Amino acid sequence: MQVVSFFAGAGGLDLGFEQAGFNVVWANEYDKDIWATYKKNHPHTVLDQRSITEIDASEVPECDGIIGGPPCQSWSEAGAQRGIDDKRGQLFFDFIRILEAKKPKFFLAENVSGMQHTRHANALNNIKQMFKDAGYDLFYQMMNAVDHGAAQDRKRVIFIGFRSDLKVDYKFPEPIDKTEKKALKDILLDLNDSAVPALDKQKPNPDVKFLNHEYMIGGFSTMYMSRNRVRTWDEPSFTIQAGGRHAPIHPSAPKMEKVEKDLFKFVEGHQYRRLSVRECARIQGFPDDFEFVYNNVAAGYKMIGNAVAVPFAKAVALSIQAHLAAAQSQQAA
């Protein structure tokens, strides 16, 4: 089945769908700092580099599904939470505009958990209604990537819709068994001693021995030091964020000590470093040959932190595939 992808970023969602057997034939991404990375790792996908606001639905290829994660900064709990009042939040409308015109069998839209905040209730209800008015049966759920094969706690709101005439009664995939959930030791141990620091001004380090295995240097903000940022080898990672300065600390260091309310410190006598770009990519489920192209390591962290965790995307894609096949069989009978 053919899908098109909006707000593709580095292509974590796209890669998960490809691993599930879908063919991502066309993608749209407006951020010029991502184009080289997307093209290098998705050579068979046509990349449209315009803003979605400039794209007419007639220019989008015919497809079985439309997927994407409209920019989340305006909904984020860590941000100003302007939601639909922010132009980035309004990009949901363009996603729905194209969806309504193309009428594919299904769609998937992903966003941060912060859009469920009570201040966004009216906007969220409006978006849900617009999906339904576009001709889709809507299924909506908060999901955690750690429950579907990713080695991090990462809660996201997932909208999935099937064209109403298909009569799909969708059920979200069940969480994997607790014994199958991944911890940091399962994916990072072999990289433990090979990371190198970025150069001055966060420039890439040419001495890197493993692709993108360099970490951001510099101090830590008071916001960063307001809570523990270390997960142990036996735990999943904290959410990988888009800002490199807020990358979690490598699990070889002990958990930070609480000094007082909203203030922690590093334990003396131990080395603390941020997770490298490659380590964050592993936590997000990107394969080791997936190359992030950048002139500043901050851009690498941003691409990875804004991506959808690949194993999570694959799990959802497989469930969509199974439901469409079942619906087709039922209609044929």
N, C-alpha and C positions, 0 to 999 in steps of 0.2 A: 504494500500500500504506500502511496505517495503522500508526503506531508510537506507543508511549508512552515517556516519558523520565523516569528517576529521577535524583535529584541533579543537576537540570538546570542549576543555576547561572544564568549570564547567557544560556546557550543556544548555545554554540559548536558543540557536537555536534549539537544539534537543527537549527541553521541549515545545517550541512553536509549533513545528511540531507534537509532541505527542498530545498536546491539540487540534490540528486541526484534529486528527484522524489517523495520520500516525504511523507506528510502526518502531521505531529506533532499528534495530536488531543488529547493530555492530557500534562501534565508535573507533576512533583512537586519542590518545593524548600522546605526548612525554614528557610533563613536569611532573616529578614525584611528584611535590608539589600539583598537582591537582588530582592525581589518587584516593586518599581516598574520596575526595568530590564527584567525578563523580560516583564512585562505590556505595557510600551510597545512592545517590539520583536517580540513574538509575540502580536498581538491576537486571532488566530484559534485559539489553543491554550488549553484550560482549564488553569488552574494550581491544583493542590492544594498547600496551604501547611502540611500536617501533616508530622510525622516519619514516615518510612517504617515505623517500628515500630508506628505507630498505624493503618496502612492495611490493611484486609482485602482479599484478592485479589478478592473479589466486587465491590469498589468501583472496580476498575480496568477501564476500557473494554476490550472485545474488540479485538484488534489482531493484526497480522501480525508485529510485532517489538517487543522491549523493549530499550532502550538506556540506558546510564548509566555514570557514573564514580563509584563509591562513594568517599567522602572519602579523600584520599591522605596526610594528614599523619602518620598512624600508621605508614605504610610508607616515608616519605621518608628518603633518606639524609642530608638536612639536619636532620632531627628526631631524636626519641628512638628511633625504629625499634621501637616497641612492637608494631606489627603487629596480629595478631589478638587480642592481650591488651588492646588499647585498644578501648573501646566503638565508636569510629569505624571501626576495622578490622572489627568484627563486623557492620557494616551490610551486608557482602557476603552474610551469611546471609539477611537479609530480602529482598535482591534475588533470591536464588535461591528463597526461599520463594514469592514472587509469580510468578516465572518458572515454577516447577513446577506451580503451580495454574492459570495461564493457558494454558500450552502454545502460545505463538505459534510461527510458523515459524522464527524466528531470534532471537538476542540478540547484543548487543555490550556488553562491559564493558571499561572503560579504567582504567589505573592507572599510577602512577609506576614507573620502573625499579627503585627501591629495594626493591620487594617480592620481587625475585629474589635479594636478599641471602641468604647461607647460613643466617642466623639465622631466616629465615622459611620455610625449605624445607618443614618439616612442614605449616605452615599453608597454604602455596601448593599443595602436593600434595592437601591436604584439600579446598580450594576447587575444584580441578580435578575431583576425584572427585565432589564434590557436583553440579557441572554435568552430569557424565556420568550420575549417578544420577537426575537430573531428567528424563532422556530425550533428551539432546542429544549429537551428535557434536561434540567440542570441537577447536577449532583455536586455537593460542596462539603468539604471536610478539612479540618486541621490535621496535618500528618507530621510525623517526626522521622527524619531520614535515618536515624539509628535503628528504627524498626523495620527498615527495608534494605539493609546491607551496607549502609555507609557508617564509617567509624566516627560519627559525631552526632551530638544532639543538635538538631537543626529543624525547628518547627516552621512549617510553611502552610499557608492556606492554598488549597487546590480546588479549582473549579473544573469540572469535567462535564461536557454536554454532548448529547447524541441527538441528531436530527429526529424530530418527534415522530416522523413517519416510520422510523426503524423500530420503534417500541422497545428500546433497550432498557431493561431493569438493572441498572448498574449497581454493583457492590464493590466498594473500595477493597484493595488487597489487605488481607489480614497481616498483622505484624508477625515477623519471624519469631521463632522460639528464642527465649532468653539465652539459651546456650549457643545459639548461632550468631548472636550479635557481636560485632567486631569492636575490639579495644585497640588502643594505640600500639601495643606490643605486636599486634597481628600485622601491622602495615608499615611500621617505622623502624623496627629494630635494626634492619640491615643498613639503614642510612645514618645510624647513630653518630659515627665518628668522622664523617666525611663532609659535613657542611662547612662552608667558608663564609666569612662576613662580606657584605657588600663593600665597595670602595667608597671613598669620600663622596658626599652628595648622593649617596645611594646608587652609584653607578654599578653595573654588572661587574663581577669579578672574573677575569679571564682564567684564573687558576682553578675554577670550578671543575671538579672531577666527575660530577654527575649532573646531567642536564637540569638547569634552573635551581641547583641545590645551594643557594646563597640566601643569607638572611639579612634583614634590615638592621642597621646599626643605629645608635643614638639613644637618648634617654627615654624615660617613661613618664607620661603625664600624671597629674594628680588623679585624674579620672581613672587611668589605668591602675594606679596603686590603691584605688578605693576598695578593691576586692581581690580575692585569690584568682590568679590566672594560670594555675598549674593543675593539669589533670595527670594522674599517675599512669604508668604503663598499662595497668589493668582496667582503665576506664576509657570510654570514648572521649573524643576531643570536645572542647567547647565549640560553639558555632564559629566557623571560619568567616571572619568579617572582611569587608572590602578594603579596610584601611590597614596597611602593613604595621603601623605603629600599635595597633590593637591585636596583632596576631598573638595567639596563646604562647605560653612559654613551653619549651621542650620538656618532656616528662622525665628527663634524667635529673632534673633539679627537684628538691623537696617542695612541697606546697608552701606557699607564702604564709608568714606569721601575722596574725591579727594584732595590731597595736591598739587601736581604738575603733570606734564606729567610723566606717567608711575610710579606714586607713590600714593598709597591710604593708609589710616590708619583706625583702628578700632575706633568707636565712644566711647569716654570715658564714664564710668559708666555702660557699658553693657558687658555681658559675650558672648564671641564668642567661639564656638567649632565647630570642623569638624562634618559632618554627620557621624553617626556610620556605621559600616559594615552592620547591618540590614537595616538601613535607605537607604543606597545605593542599597541594594538588592531589597527593595520595589520599589525604583525608576526604577530599571531595570526589575521589574515585576516578580521577584522570589517569590513564596509563602512562608509564614512564617515557614512552616515545612521543607523547603529546608535548610539543614544544611551545612554550610561551615566549613570544617575541616582544622585547622591550628594551628601552634605553635607560630605564630607571626601575629598580626593583619594586618600587611602589606600584607601578603599573601592573606588574605581575600579580601582586597580592590583590589588586582591585579586580582584575579579570577573574581570578579564582573565587574570591569572596562573593562576587555577584552571580556566579554560576549556580546552576541547579546540580546537586550531587548526582553523579552519573548512575550509581547503583539504584538510587531512589527513582530516577527518571526511567530506568529500564524496568523496574518492578511495576510502575504505573502503566508504562507502555504495553507490557505483556498482558496486564489485566484488561486494558482497552481492546487489545487484539482479540483476546479470548471472548469478550462479550460481543464484539462485532461478529465473530465467527458463529457464535451460538444464535444470535439474532438472525443471521443469514440462513442458517440451517432450519430454524423454526419457520421462517417465511417460505422457504423452499418446500417444506413439508405441507 
